[in-house]
Amino acid sequence: MHCGTRRSLHSPRSQGRPDMKIGIIGAGNIGGNLTRRLTALGHDVSVANSRGPHTLTALAEETGATPVPVAEAARGAEVVVVTVPLKAVPDLPSGLFDEAADGVAVIDTGNYYPRQRDGRISAIEDDGLTESRWTERHLGHPVIKAFNGTYAQDILDRPRPVGAPDRIALPVAGDDEAAKRKVRSLIDELGFDTVDAGGLDESWRQQPDTPVYGLQAGVEAVTKALAEASRERTPDFRG
């Protein structure tokens, strides 16, 4: 329903960008809608979830994505999106990226919800690790934090052409500059601006209950919101 209108708006072929092989681990709201948009843009998308490929038949039929086991989601992929609950990250298979393409960019969309879902994680609360640094250590591969404060429906409904006055900007944090460029380019292709939010240890600026979290605004407002963030977690987001 949504995909056909998006293909004409942002086609990688019309913008001279090559199609990529992309793996998506997690088929919830964010994962499902990224699958819809990225397949509509012409990318070769493999999608996986914890319940197995047989549960992804409807999404596959809708989008043309290939349902695969989690262990195979990154095979040959240039970009992998990990969009699972934080508490599920340690359960992901080891060696997940062993067969990924060289220079694979791994996007972490995760958030720490200790009271609502994840339970208390001492490395985050006591040791001061950012959510994505904690995730990165479990995955054994550098990650780029993006989409964590994005409304899933906006991925379908809010893409705009470059230069549009109502184009939303998304913060993107990470240490691997080449991977960050790849992710920012992909987000641009999806119809959104980006703001470089610094390295992964600065990614607390976009965690839940910060000014930028859920902000539907352009580059200037997102940049300002990142600068106004406080590192201290609010009580609702402490275990």
C-alpha positions in Angstrom: 0.0 0.0 0.0 2.7 2.5 0.9 5.6 1.1 -1.1 4.4 2.0 -4.6 4.2 5.7 -3.9 7.7 5.7 -2.4 9.4 4.0 -5.3 8.8 6.9 -7.6 9.8 9.5 -4.9 13.2 8.0 -4.1 14.5 5.4 -6.5 18.2 4.4 -6.1 18.4 4.0 -9.8 17.1 7.5 -10.5 19.7 8.9 -8.1 22.5 6.9 -9.5 23.0 4.8 -6.4 23.6 1.1 -6.7 21.2 -1.3 -5.1 22.6 -3.0 -1.9 22.1 -6.2 -0.1 20.6 -5.3 3.2 19.8 -7.6 6.2 17.2 -6.7 8.8 17.1 -8.5 12.1 13.8 -7.9 13.8 10.5 -7.5 12.0 8.6 -5.3 14.5 7.4 -1.8 13.7 10.7 -0.3 12.7 12.1 -3.5 11.1 8.9 -4.1 9.2 8.6 -0.6 7.8 12.3 -0.4 6.9 11.8 -3.7 5.0 8.8 -2.1 3.2 10.7 1.1 2.2 14.1 -0.5 1.3 12.5 -3.1 -0.9 10.5 -0.4 -2.6 13.7 1.4 -3.3 15.0 -1.6 -5.1 17.4 -3.0 -2.5 17.8 -6.8 -2.0 16.5 -7.2 1.6 16.7 -10.3 3.8 14.6 -10.2 7.0 14.8 -12.3 10.1 13.1 -12.5 13.5 13.4 -14.7 16.6 10.3 -16.8 15.6 11.7 -18.1 12.3 11.2 -17.4 8.6 7.8 -19.1 8.4 6.3 -16.3 10.5 7.4 -13.7 7.9 5.5 -15.0 4.9 3.0 -12.2 4.8 5.8 -9.5 5.0 7.7 -11.3 2.3 4.7 -11.5 0.0 3.9 -7.9 0.6 7.5 -6.6 0.0 9.5 -9.2 -2.0 12.0 -9.4 0.9 13.6 -12.8 1.6 12.8 -14.4 5.0 15.8 -16.1 6.5 17.0 -17.4 9.9 18.7 -14.8 12.1 22.1 -16.5 11.6 21.8 -15.9 7.8 20.5 -12.4 7.8 23.9 -10.7 7.4 25.2 -13.1 4.7 26.6 -10.9 1.9 25.0 -7.8 3.4 26.5 -4.3 3.0 24.2 -2.9 5.7 22.6 -4.8 8.6 19.9 -3.3 10.7 19.6 -4.8 14.2 16.2 -3.8 15.6 15.4 -6.1 18.5 14.7 -5.4 22.1 17.8 -4.6 24.0 17.3 -7.6 26.3 17.4 -9.9 23.3 20.8 -8.7 22.0 22.8 -11.2 24.0 20.8 -14.0 22.5 21.8 -13.2 18.9 24.0 -15.8 17.3 27.8 -15.4 17.7 29.7 -14.8 14.5 26.6 -13.0 13.1 28.7 -10.9 10.7 31.3 -13.4 9.7 29.8 -13.8 6.2 28.8 -10.2 5.7 30.3 -8.0 3.0 33.6 -6.3 3.7 33.0 -3.0 5.5 29.4 -3.9 6.5 27.7 -1.1 8.3 25.6 -2.3 11.3 22.8 -0.1 12.4 21.6 -0.4 16.0 18.0 1.0 16.5 17.9 -0.1 20.1 16.7 1.7 23.3 17.1 0.8 27.0 13.7 0.5 28.6 14.5 -1.0 32.1 11.1 -0.7 33.7 9.0 -1.3 30.6 10.8 -4.2 29.0 14.5 -4.9 29.5 15.1 -5.1 33.2 18.1 -3.5 34.8 21.5 -3.7 32.9 24.3 -2.9 35.3 26.8 -2.1 32.6 24.6 0.7 31.4 23.5 2.0 34.7 26.5 1.4 36.9 29.4 1.5 34.4 28.0 4.2 32.3 28.1 2.5 28.9 25.8 3.9 26.3 23.1 1.6 25.1 24.7 1.2 21.7 28.2 0.6 23.2 26.7 -2.2 25.3 25.1 -3.6 22.1 28.3 -3.2 20.2 30.2 -5.3 22.7 27.7 -8.1 22.6 27.7 -8.1 18.8 31.4 -8.0 18.5 31.2 -5.4 15.6 31.1 -1.6 15.5 27.6 -0.2 15.3 26.0 3.0 14.1 23.1 4.3 16.2 20.1 5.5 14.1 16.3 5.3 14.0 16.1 4.7 17.7 14.0 7.8 18.3 12.1 7.7 15.0 8.4 6.9 14.9 7.9 3.8 12.8 5.0 5.3 10.9 7.2 8.2 9.8 9.4 5.8 7.9 6.4 5.2 5.6 4.6 8.6 5.8 7.3 11.3 6.2 10.0 10.9 3.5 10.5 14.1 1.6 12.8 15.1 -1.3 16.1 16.8 -0.6 15.6 20.5 0.2 11.9 20.1 1.2 11.1 22.5 4.1 9.4 19.8 6.1 12.1 17.2 5.7 12.8 15.4 9.0 16.4 15.0 10.2 17.5 11.9 12.1 20.6 11.9 14.5 23.3 9.3 13.6 26.1 8.4 16.0 29.0 6.1 15.6 32.8 5.7 15.6 33.3 4.2 12.1 33.3 7.1 9.8 33.0 5.1 6.6 30.0 3.1 8.0 28.4 6.3 9.2 28.7 7.8 5.8 27.0 4.7 4.3 24.2 4.8 6.8 23.6 8.6 6.4 23.5 8.1 2.6 20.9 5.3 3.0 18.8 7.5 5.3 19.0 10.3 2.7 17.8 7.9 0.1 14.9 7.0 2.4 13.9 10.6 2.3 15.3 12.1 5.5 18.2 14.4 6.4 20.7 13.4 9.0 22.7 15.1 11.8 26.1 13.7 12.8 25.6 13.1 16.6 29.2 12.2 17.3 30.9 9.0 18.4 29.1 6.1 20.0 30.0 7.4 23.5 28.0 10.5 22.7 25.0 8.5 21.6 23.4 9.2 25.1 22.3 12.4 23.5 19.6 10.6 21.5 18.5 8.0 24.1 14.9 7.9 25.4 13.6 11.0 27.1 16.2 13.3 25.7 15.1 16.4 23.7 15.8 14.8 20.3 14.0 11.5 21.1 10.9 11.4 18.9 11.5 14.9 17.6 10.0 15.4 14.2 12.0 18.4 13.0 14.7 19.5 10.6 18.5 19.7 10.9 18.7 23.0 12.9 16.2 21.8 15.6 17.8 18.4 15.8 21.2 19.8 16.2 20.0 22.1 19.0 18.2 19.3 20.7 21.3 17.1 20.7 23.3 20.0 22.3 20.7 20.4 25.0 20.7 16.8 26.2 21.6 15.8 29.7 23.6 12.7 30.3 21.7 11.8 33.5 18.9 9.3 32.9 15.5 10.4 34.0 13.9 8.2 36.7 11.4 6.6 34.3 14.4 5.2 32.3 16.5 3.9 35.2 16.1 0.4 36.6 
